Amino acid sequence: MTVFLLICSLSGVISKDGGIYFRNANECINFKEMLSGQSYMKKDEKQVYECMCKLIPKVDPKKVQVY
């Protein structure tokens, strides 16, 4: 099954939790647009959340949750 993986990072550090798999590119892009650009201040430094969608050609839906 071909899926789209939503990967997010906080100030350049990619989450160790992996990502979220989507069947549809539009769903992945919608979540990317909602999440990207959010920010907060931590110790007087701005932390920015950025996401991207990546095409994954082969995923076993029995091993990962696909939305």
C-alpha positions as CSV (number, residue, x, y, z in Angstrom):
1,M,0.0,0.0,0.0
2,T,1.3,3.5,-0.9
3,V,0.8,6.1,1.8
4,F,1.8,9.6,2.7
5,L,3.8,10.1,5.9
6,L,3.4,13.3,8.0
7,I,6.7,14.1,9.7
8,C,7.0,17.1,12.1
9,S,9.9,18.8,13.8
10,L,10.3,21.4,16.5
11,S,13.0,23.9,15.7
12,G,14.7,21.4,13.4
13,V,14.5,18.4,15.7
14,I,12.4,15.6,14.3
15,S,10.0,13.9,16.7
16,K,11.2,10.4,17.8
17,D,7.6,9.2,17.8
18,G,7.7,8.8,14.1
19,G,4.8,10.2,12.1
20,I,1.3,9.7,11.0
21,Y,0.4,7.7,7.8
22,F,-2.4,8.8,5.5
23,R,-4.0,7.1,2.5
24,N,-4.6,10.4,0.8
25,A,-2.1,13.2,0.0
26,N,-4.8,15.9,0.6
27,E,-5.3,14.7,4.2
28,C,-1.6,14.8,4.9
29,I,-1.3,18.3,3.4
30,N,-4.3,19.5,5.4
31,F,-2.7,18.4,8.7
32,K,0.7,19.8,7.6
33,E,-0.9,23.2,6.9
34,M,-2.7,23.2,10.3
35,L,0.4,22.2,12.3
36,S,3.2,24.0,10.5
37,G,4.2,27.5,11.7
38,Q,2.9,27.1,15.2
39,S,5.4,28.5,17.7
40,Y,6.0,29.2,21.4
41,M,8.7,30.8,23.6
42,K,11.1,28.6,25.6
43,K,13.8,30.2,27.7
44,D,13.6,33.4,25.5
45,E,14.0,31.4,22.4
46,K,11.2,30.9,19.8
47,Q,10.4,27.2,19.1
48,V,8.7,26.7,15.7
49,Y,6.8,23.5,14.6
50,E,7.3,22.5,11.0
51,C,5.8,19.5,9.1
52,M,6.2,17.9,5.7
53,C,4.5,15.1,3.8
54,K,6.5,12.3,2.3
55,L,5.4,9.6,-0.2
56,I,6.1,6.1,1.2
57,P,5.7,3.5,-1.6
58,K,5.3,0.4,0.5
59,V,3.7,0.1,3.9
60,D,2.1,-2.9,5.5
61,P,-1.2,-1.7,7.0
62,K,-1.1,-4.6,9.4
63,K,2.0,-3.2,11.0
64,V,1.2,0.6,11.1
65,Q,-2.1,2.5,11.5
66,V,-3.1,4.2,8.3
67,Y,-5.7,7.0,8.4
